Amino acid sequence: MDRIDNFIARGMHITKNPIIIDKTWEDFCNATNKRKLILYDITEMIDFVFMRCKKFFPIIAAIDNDKEKQGYYLSDFFDEDIINNKKDIKISSKEILNNYNPDEVVILILSSKYYEEISDYLNKINFYCYFSVLNLEYNYRQNMKQKNLNFYTHDTYMENYVKECIKLFPIKNNKIIFYGLGNYSDHGKYITEQLLKINKNLDIVWAVNKISVDVPEGVRTVYTGKWKQYLFEVETAKIWVYDTHIYSYFLKRKGQIYIQTKHWGSITLKKFSLDISKSINNDRLKLSGKLMDYIISGSEFDENASRRGFDFKGNFVRLGSPRSDAMFQIQKYKEKVYNIFELNPDEKILIYAPTFRVLAKFRL
């Protein structure tokens, strides 16, 4: 199940918008023969444009409502051979549409989550030539299934690239790649801090979901949206350190080591993944567990839960939670927290933080 199938399974493709509901990739290609292309919402869904149309389109503008993305360039988010544009395009706010004639442009909405809201806005400002990648892809897949025809998914596209990558590039024995919920955080952060002290000759790479992430000197980042560059780093790393499941299109070579740190503490207090009867993507979860070489754990209880949740048959390394190191540097982190909340050093804090990440602070 690739990302589109996942979105469809959740009903995210369902729309009553007459402008996009029945549109096909052929309609999109025909529209771009006469109009200039503008991208709206910068996501990896752009990959499907080349997959289905087999050609590149000159892009004249890119829009994203996320202010953190504005000011960056398309090449910061996508591998250059995916966009293949004559010039790099700076990502702007929606106000840039004021510079264009609605009759001269076609807008491709890359967002799978907010395409309805974006469509409503485009209608409001009289831009009616637009397409949604999610809906285009849904209609395409339905048509291919009705005709009993096979078709490429995005996962297949990536699998082929991974195979090519493995043929061309050897494993780099001093390279370690980390993933910590898309940011420089969690257990991997504290493992990295110790590695930097122990060995200065390591090539430490962090896979991140945001362009701008602060990492210490001696650490490189790779943006996961630039998936060719990301997969290159994965497939050439000696060690993978992940706190989530890996993707099904990762190919683990002989000699590579996959360490799972889990993105929770050293005691697994709730059911997860395969330990939940209604878990989706079971094949992916089982594959991920099969490829794991080690899981960092904190107790026998934790290990039993992890064996069920990951369907793990390998070895545990009972070292506890690396991120708990912070608890042994009380003064350092106490000062940091008290400064953030502008508290008196003599005040005490009670924190209520359940699984929904609701945070309440009470002064005693």
C-alpha positions, -999 to +999 in steps of 0.1 A: +000+000+000+017+032-011+008+067+000-020+071-025-037+038-015-034+049+021-051+082+014-078+065-006-084+039+022-090+069+045-115+085+021-093+116+016-100+115-022-137+120-018-149+153-032-180+170-046-160+196-065-171+194-101-139+209-114-117+181-102-139+151-095-136+135-129-104+150-142-077+127-157-040+129-163-048+133-200-069+164-191-040+178-171-015+172-200-038+189-225-043+219-202-006+224-198-001+225-236-019+258-236-012+272-202+017+278-178+020+257-147+019+268-111+024+244-082+003+248-051+014+232-018+049+218-020+048+180-013+063+149-028+031+143-048+049+160-077+065+127-084+033+115-100+034+141-126+064+126-144+053+091-136+020+095-154+027+122-181+062+110-190+073+146-196+083+177-177+064+210-177+078+245-174+069+257-139+065+295-135+056+297-098+053+277-066+030+285-037+028+271-001+007+284+028+033+272+052+055+302+060+084+280+069+086+269+033+082+303+018+115+318+006+131+285-001+134+271-037+119+241-053+154+225-056+155+226-017+125+202-016+128+181-047+156+162-066+164+184-096+157+157-121+121+155-108+113+191-116+138+196-145+130+233-147+151+258-166+153+280-135+149+275-098+116+288-085+113+305-052+083+294-031+059+322-024+026+329-006-007+327-024-007+364-030+016+358-059-015+347-079-024+384-082+004+386-108-012+361-132-041+360-155-064+331-146-069+323-182-032+318-188-022+294-160-031+259-148-026+252-111-016+217-098-026+212-062-001+188-046-017+187-012-036+155-003-050+169+029-059+205+021-069+204-016-105+211-008-096+243+011-072+253-017-098+247-043-123+269-025-098+297-024-090+294-061-127+295-069-131+326-047-104+345-067-117+332-101-090+307-109-109+277-123-082+257-142-068+236-115-062+199-108-056+178-076-029+151-078-048+129-053-080+130-074-061+126-107-043+095-093-075+080-078-093+083-112-063+068-130-061+038-106-098+032-108-097+032-146-067+008-147-083-016-122-115-017-143-095-026-173-074-052-153-042-034-162-011-032-141+003+002-132+033+016-114+028+029-078+052+053-062+067+025-041+075+006-073+092+038-087+113+040-056+121+003-055+136+005-090+157+035-080+170+016-049+180-014-070+199+010-093+215+027-063+227-006-049+243-016-082+263+017-085+273+026-049+290+005-022+283+006+015+302+033+033+315+016+065+318+048+085+283+061+077+254+060+101+219+073+092+194+083+119+157+090+118+140+104+148+104+112+140+116+135+112+136+158+135+169+159+153+154+144+185+146+115+206+170+086+215+190+091+183+200+126+193+217+114+225+233+085+208+247+110+182+261+133+210+281+104+224+293+092+190+306+127+183+327+125+214+340+090+208+348+090+171+354+121+149+357+101+117+321+090+114+298+102+087+266+108+106+235+116+086+201+126+100+170+122+078+147+151+085+112+161+074+119+198+075+144+218+055+158+238+084+169+216+114+196+225+138+222+198+142+256+198+159+289+202+140+299+169+125+264+159+115+248+162+080+211+163+072+192+149+043+156+161+036+133+131+031+113+148+004+144+147-018+138+110-019+166+101-044+192+118-022+176+103+009+175+067-005+211+071-016+221+079+020+201+050+033+214+024+009+251+034+014+250+036+052+265+008+072+241+013+101+205+025+102+192+038+135+154+044+133+127+050+159+099+041+135+093+014+109+113+017+077+097+018+043+090-013+024+111-002-006+143+000+015+166-029+006+189-040+034+222-053+020+244-079+035+266-062+060+242-034+069+228-032+104+194-019+114+190-008+150+155+001+163+154+026+192+116+030+194+102+065+199+091+060+235+107+052+268+123+020+279+090+005+292+064-002+265+032+006+284+007+004+255+001-019+225+014-009+192+017-020+155+012-058+152+001-060+188-031-042+178-056-064+160-067-035+137-032-025+126-030-016+089+000-022+066+008-055+084+031-066+056+052-035+059+053-039+097+063-075+095+090-068+070+104-040+091+106-063+121+122-090+101+150-067+090+158-054+125+191-067+139+188-051+174+162-033+195+174-011+224+153-020+254+150-013+291+135-045+306+122-080+300+087-065+300+097-041+273+113-068+252+082-091+253+060-062+241+085-053+214+086-089+201+048-089+197+046-054+183+074-057+158+072-095+153+109-093+162+130-125+164+164-108+168+185-096+198+178-069+223+204-046+238+193-037+273+206-002+277+175+017+287+165+049+270+193+071+256+172+102+259+170+096+297+206+108+298+190+142+302+177+132+336+213+129+348+221+165+338+195+180+361+209+214+365+216+220+328+180+212+317+164+227+348+179+261+339+168+257+303+132+249+312+129+276+339+143+302+315+117+292+288+088+295+312+103+325+330+100+308+364+116+315+397+143+289+404+126+280+437+093+272+421+083+235+416+066+222+385+040+195+381+036+183+345+006+163+332+015+148+298-008+120+285-003+102+252-022+129+233+006+153+241-016+177+261+007+196+284-005+213+315+016+232+340+007+239+376+026+259+401+029+244+436 
